Amino acid sequence: MSEPVNPGDLLDFPCQYTFKAVGVSGVNFSAGISAAVSRHAAVHQDAIHIRPSGKGNYQSVSIMVRLENYQQLTDIYAGMKEVPGLKMLL
């Protein structure tokens, strides 16, 4: 049987990390995701990419940031889970 893996050991910090979220289309969703990430890391406007779905009902938001530690990663994911309209985190 193998040893349990500590999730914090899977990444070498500091590192660049891209958060991806899918949710309903609209400015509120993309702004909410951006705000959730920016509460815990510096977000540059050129690091945010928004792509609509084929029919335009949904959008994906990708944000690349520099993470300093595992706690920062978990805090950002927790904040993104609270954004209204969220359907999926990748």
Backbone as numpy.savetxt, mean C-alpha at the origin, in Angstrom:
# Nx Ny Nz CAx CAy CAz Cx Cy Cz
10.60 -31.11 10.30 9.76 -29.94 10.30 10.65 -28.70 10.30
10.27 -27.70 9.51 11.11 -26.51 9.39 10.81 -25.50 10.50
11.78 -24.63 10.72 11.65 -23.58 11.73 10.62 -22.55 11.27
9.83 -21.99 12.19 8.90 -20.92 11.80 9.68 -19.70 11.33
9.14 -19.01 10.33 9.81 -17.84 9.76 9.19 -16.58 10.35
10.04 -15.69 10.80 9.60 -14.38 11.28 9.36 -13.51 10.05
8.13 -12.98 9.85 7.85 -12.18 8.66 8.79 -10.99 8.50
9.24 -10.41 9.58 10.15 -9.28 9.51 11.51 -9.63 8.94
11.85 -10.91 8.92 13.15 -11.34 8.38 13.12 -11.56 6.88
11.95 -11.47 6.25 11.84 -11.73 4.82 12.31 -10.56 3.96
12.39 -9.38 4.53 12.86 -8.19 3.82 14.10 -7.65 4.52
14.99 -7.06 3.75 16.15 -6.38 4.32 15.82 -4.90 4.42
15.76 -4.38 5.64 15.43 -2.98 5.85 16.69 -2.17 6.03
16.70 -0.93 5.56 15.66 -0.23 4.80 15.56 -0.77 3.37
14.37 -0.59 2.77 14.15 -1.08 1.41 13.07 -0.27 0.72
13.05 -0.39 -0.60 11.96 0.18 -1.39 10.85 -0.86 -1.45
9.60 -0.42 -1.26 8.48 -1.35 -1.24 7.30 -0.71 -1.95
6.60 -1.49 -2.76 5.43 -0.98 -3.47 4.17 -1.57 -2.85
3.30 -0.69 -2.40 1.99 -1.07 -1.89 1.00 -0.99 -3.05
0.13 -1.98 -3.16 -0.87 -1.99 -4.23 -2.24 -2.24 -3.62
-3.20 -1.41 -4.01 -4.57 -1.54 -3.51 -5.52 -1.43 -4.68
-6.61 -2.19 -4.62 -7.65 -2.14 -5.64 -8.95 -1.77 -4.93
-9.67 -0.81 -5.53 -10.93 -0.39 -4.93 -11.81 0.31 -5.95
-12.92 0.84 -5.47 -13.87 1.51 -6.35 -13.23 2.77 -6.91
-13.60 3.09 -8.15 -13.04 4.28 -8.80 -13.48 5.55 -8.11
-12.61 6.51 -8.12 -12.93 7.81 -7.56 -11.76 8.43 -6.84
-11.83 9.73 -6.72 -10.76 10.47 -6.08 -10.65 10.10 -4.60
-11.78 9.83 -3.95 -11.75 9.51 -2.52 -10.94 8.26 -2.22
-11.05 7.25 -3.08 -10.31 6.02 -2.84 -8.81 6.25 -2.98
-8.38 6.81 -4.09 -6.94 7.02 -4.30 -6.36 7.98 -3.26
-7.11 9.01 -2.89 -6.64 9.95 -1.87 -6.56 9.26 -0.51
-7.51 8.38 -0.22 -7.51 7.65 1.05 -6.32 6.73 1.17
-6.01 6.02 0.09 -4.84 5.12 0.09 -3.57 5.93 0.26
-3.46 7.02 -0.47 -2.28 7.87 -0.38 -2.11 8.42 1.03
-3.21 8.84 1.66 -3.15 9.38 3.01 -2.75 8.30 4.02
-3.27 7.08 3.84 -2.94 5.98 4.75 -1.45 5.67 4.70
-0.88 5.70 3.51 0.56 5.42 3.37 1.38 6.60 3.90
0.97 7.80 3.56 1.78 8.97 3.94 1.77 9.25 5.45
0.86 8.65 6.21 0.90 8.79 7.66 2.13 8.11 8.26
2.71 7.16 7.52 3.82 6.38 8.08 5.10 6.44 7.25
5.03 7.01 6.04 6.21 7.09 5.18 6.08 8.29 4.25
7.22 8.79 3.81 7.21 9.90 2.86 6.74 9.39 1.50
5.75 10.08 0.92 5.21 9.69 -0.38 5.46 10.82 -1.36
6.17 10.52 -2.45 6.42 11.49 -3.50 5.36 11.31 -4.58
4.87 12.41 -5.12 3.80 12.35 -6.13 4.17 11.48 -7.32
5.42 11.46 -7.72 5.82 10.65 -8.88 5.91 9.16 -8.54
5.72 8.80 -7.27 5.74 7.39 -6.85 4.34 6.79 -6.76
3.32 7.59 -7.12 1.93 7.13 -7.08 1.46 6.86 -8.49
0.94 5.65 -8.72 0.41 5.29 -10.04 -1.01 4.78 -9.87
-1.93 5.40 -10.62 -3.34 5.02 -10.57 -3.74 4.51 -11.94
-4.36 3.33 -11.95 -4.77 2.73 -13.23 -6.23 2.27 -13.11
-7.09 2.74 -14.02 -8.50 2.31 -13.98 -8.67 0.91 -14.55
-9.75 0.25 -14.13 -10.08 -1.06 -14.70 -10.64 -0.86 -16.11
-10.84 -1.96 -16.82 -11.33 -1.89 -18.19 -12.65 -1.16 -18.33
-13.57 -1.41 -17.43 -14.88 -0.76 -17.48 -14.92 0.53 -16.66
-13.87 0.83 -15.95 -13.81 2.06 -15.18 -14.49 2.02 -13.83
-14.95 0.86 -13.40 -15.63 0.77 -12.10 -14.65 0.70 -10.93
-13.46 0.22 -11.20 -12.45 0.04 -10.17 -11.15 0.70 -10.60
-10.25 0.85 -9.64 -8.93 1.37 -9.96 -7.89 0.72 -9.05
-6.68 0.63 -9.57 -5.58 0.14 -8.74 -4.67 1.33 -8.44
-4.20 1.35 -7.21 -3.31 2.41 -6.76 -2.03 1.74 -6.28
-0.90 2.11 -6.89 0.41 1.59 -6.49 1.23 2.76 -5.96
1.84 2.55 -4.80 2.66 3.60 -4.19 3.98 2.98 -3.72
5.08 3.51 -4.23 6.40 3.03 -3.82 6.97 3.97 -2.76
7.41 3.37 -1.65 8.01 4.15 -0.56 9.25 3.44 -0.04
9.98 4.15 0.77 11.14 3.57 1.46 10.69 3.18 2.86
10.85 1.91 3.19 10.50 1.40 4.51 11.75 1.27 5.35
11.64 1.65 6.62 12.76 1.57 7.53 12.71 0.31 8.40
11.49 -0.23 8.64 11.38 -1.40 9.51 10.06 -2.14 9.24
9.91 -3.31 9.83 8.73 -4.14 9.62 7.48 -3.52 10.25
7.62 -2.84 11.36 6.47 -2.20 12.01 5.83 -1.16 11.09
6.65 -0.43 10.38 6.16 0.57 9.43 5.32 -0.12 8.35
5.76 -1.26 7.87 5.04 -2.03 6.86 3.66 -2.44 7.38
3.61 -3.00 8.57 2.33 -3.46 9.13 1.41 -2.29 9.44
1.95 -1.17 9.88 1.12 0.02 10.15 0.48 0.55 8.88
1.21 0.56 7.79 0.67 1.05 6.52 -0.44 0.12 6.03
-0.22 -1.18 6.08 -1.28 -2.11 5.66 -2.52 -1.96 6.53
-2.35 -1.78 7.83 -3.49 -1.59 8.72 -4.27 -0.33 8.35
-3.57 0.73 8.04 -4.22 1.98 7.64 -4.96 1.85 6.32
-4.38 1.13 5.37 -5.03 0.96 4.07 -6.29 0.11 4.19
-6.32 -0.83 5.12 -7.51 -1.66 5.32 -8.73 -0.85 5.77
-8.51 0.32 6.31 -9.59 1.18 6.80 -10.17 2.09 5.73
-9.57 2.15 4.54 -10.02 3.06 3.48 -11.33 2.56 2.88
-12.38 3.39 2.87 -13.64 2.99 2.27 -13.49 2.66 0.78
-14.16 1.63 0.33 -14.11 1.25 -1.07 -13.03 0.25 -1.41
-12.19 -0.10 -0.44 -11.11 -1.06 -0.68 -11.69 -2.44 -1.00
-11.18 -3.06 -2.04 -11.60 -4.42 -2.40 -10.48 -5.43 -2.18
-9.22 -5.01 -2.40 -8.12 -5.97 -2.31 -6.79 -5.23 -2.08
-5.95 -5.85 -1.27 -4.56 -5.39 -1.09 -3.64 -6.44 -1.66
-2.63 -6.01 -2.37 -1.65 -6.94 -2.95 -0.29 -6.70 -2.33
